[in-house]
Amino acid sequence: MEDKDVVRALAALAHELRLRVFRMLVVAGPTGLTPGAIAEQLDVPNATLSFHLKELMHAGLVTQERDGRSLIYRADYERMSGVLGFLTEECCQGQPCLDIARSYAKC
């Protein structure tokens, strides 16, 4: 993963609402969530949510799929793991803590 990709992902998560949305999608798992379900749970207007979902998609952290008339959003676990791996790949310069850091990146 390149520096610019990690910066984009971290910048997207550096907003409280986007971080909350992303965490909700991680919890939802492969089933994902519709924008309506997200907006209802977070009590945010649809237009606001739409803007933030687009930012998460632009960062590659979220995918969107059309299911009939509905849109389903899901966390992109591969990208999330890539960001975590990038942040921890040189952890402790090979010292014993490296195994602990890697186990977090594989969650």
Buried (B, 14 or more C-beta within 10 A) or exposed (E): BEEEBBEBBBEBBEBEBBBBBBEBBBEBEEEBBEBEBBBEEBEBEEEEBBEBBEBBBEBBBBBBEEEEEEBBBBBBBEBBBBBBBBBBEEBEEEEEEBEEBBEEBEE
